[in-house]
Each structure stands twice: as C-alpha cells, then as structure tokens.
Amino acid sequence: MKERNKKKILLLNCAFILTAGGILLFLLNAPEETTAHLPKDEIHAKFHEIASKKEAEKNCTDCHNENGVAPLPDGHPPKYRCLFCHKRD
C-alpha cells in the first residue's frame, strides 16, 4: 500500500511540475504590452490624482466621444473600462 501512495504522490508532483512549466512558458511567450498609457499631460493630470479607476473613467467620455475633442477610433473596445488597458504609471 505504501508503494502505491508513493507512486501516486510522484505522479501528482510530475503533473504539477508539467502544469506549472506549461503556464510559465505561456506567460513568457506572451506579447509585450502595446497599449498606450494614460498621458501625463495637463488634460489628463486630474485622472492620475483620482484614486478609484471607476471614478476616473466616468469622465473619459467628456472628450472621447463621437463629437468630442478626441473621438475613439472605429472598433475600439468597450468605452467604460478605459483604465483597464490605458494604465496610469
């Protein structure tokens, strides 16, 4: 019975190592981040100071709408999660 438990433990350890190795390889081969960070300029300065991302995102559509100063390009992902991709430094 002890021999069977040792084999089971060895098999589980091998499965864990293979899974962890696969995840590590997947993460190491991930592409680099290409999305622009939130600009550090006078216009966006107030968004860097707001602690809550969701609170800061409420103001993005003031300028980034169809008729705004800087409309979003066609095919842009959902407009309610700006700081998910455009990270603050």
C-alpha positions as CSV (number, residue, x, y, z in Angstrom):
1,M,0.0,0.0,0.0
2,K,2.9,2.4,0.8
3,E,4.4,1.8,-2.7
4,R,1.1,2.7,-4.3
5,N,0.9,6.0,-2.3
6,K,4.4,6.9,-3.3
7,K,3.6,6.3,-7.0
8,K,0.5,8.4,-6.7
9,I,2.4,11.3,-5.0
10,L,5.2,11.1,-7.6
11,L,2.6,11.2,-10.4
12,L,0.8,14.2,-8.8
13,N,4.1,16.0,-8.4
14,C,5.0,15.4,-12.0
15,A,1.6,16.6,-13.2
16,F,2.1,19.7,-11.1
17,I,5.5,20.4,-12.4
18,L,4.4,19.9,-16.0
19,T,1.4,22.2,-15.5
20,A,3.4,24.9,-13.8
21,G,6.1,24.7,-16.6
22,G,3.4,25.0,-19.3
23,I,1.9,28.1,-17.6
24,L,5.4,29.6,-17.2
25,L,6.1,29.0,-20.9
26,F,2.8,30.5,-21.9
27,L,3.4,33.6,-19.8
28,L,7.0,34.0,-21.1
29,N,5.8,33.9,-24.7
30,A,3.0,36.5,-24.2
31,P,3.4,39.6,-26.4
32,E,4.6,42.8,-24.9
33,E,2.2,45.4,-23.8
34,T,1.4,47.8,-26.8
35,T,-1.5,49.9,-25.4
36,A,-0.5,53.5,-24.7
37,H,-0.5,54.5,-21.0
38,L,-2.7,57.3,-19.8
39,P,-0.9,60.5,-21.0
40,K,0.9,62.6,-18.3
41,D,-0.2,66.0,-19.6
42,E,-2.3,68.9,-18.3
43,I,-5.6,67.5,-19.7
44,H,-5.2,64.1,-18.0
45,A,-3.5,65.2,-14.8
46,K,-6.7,65.1,-12.8
47,F,-7.3,61.4,-13.7
48,H,-3.9,60.5,-12.2
49,E,-5.0,62.0,-8.9
50,I,-8.3,60.2,-8.6
51,A,-7.8,57.1,-6.5
52,S,-10.6,55.0,-7.9
53,K,-10.3,53.8,-11.5
54,K,-14.0,53.6,-12.0
55,E,-14.5,57.1,-10.7
56,A,-11.8,58.4,-13.1
57,E,-13.3,56.6,-16.0
58,K,-16.6,58.4,-15.6
59,N,-15.0,61.5,-17.1
60,C,-13.3,59.9,-20.2
61,T,-16.3,60.2,-22.4
62,D,-16.3,64.0,-22.0
63,C,-13.6,64.2,-24.6
64,H,-13.5,60.7,-26.1
65,N,-17.0,60.5,-27.7
66,E,-18.2,60.8,-31.4
67,N,-18.3,64.6,-31.2
68,G,-15.6,65.1,-28.7
69,V,-12.1,66.6,-28.9
70,A,-10.5,63.1,-29.3
71,P,-13.1,60.6,-30.6
72,L,-12.2,56.9,-30.3
73,P,-11.4,55.0,-33.5
74,D,-13.8,52.5,-35.0
75,G,-13.6,49.1,-33.4
76,H,-12.3,50.4,-30.1
77,P,-13.1,48.1,-27.2
78,P,-15.8,49.0,-24.6
79,K,-15.6,52.6,-23.6
80,Y,-16.4,52.1,-19.9
81,R,-13.1,50.3,-19.0
82,C,-10.5,52.9,-20.2
83,L,-8.0,52.4,-17.4
84,F,-8.1,48.6,-17.7
85,C,-5.9,49.0,-20.8
86,H,-4.6,52.6,-20.6
87,K,-2.8,52.2,-17.3
88,R,-1.7,55.0,-15.0
89,D,2.0,55.0,-14.3
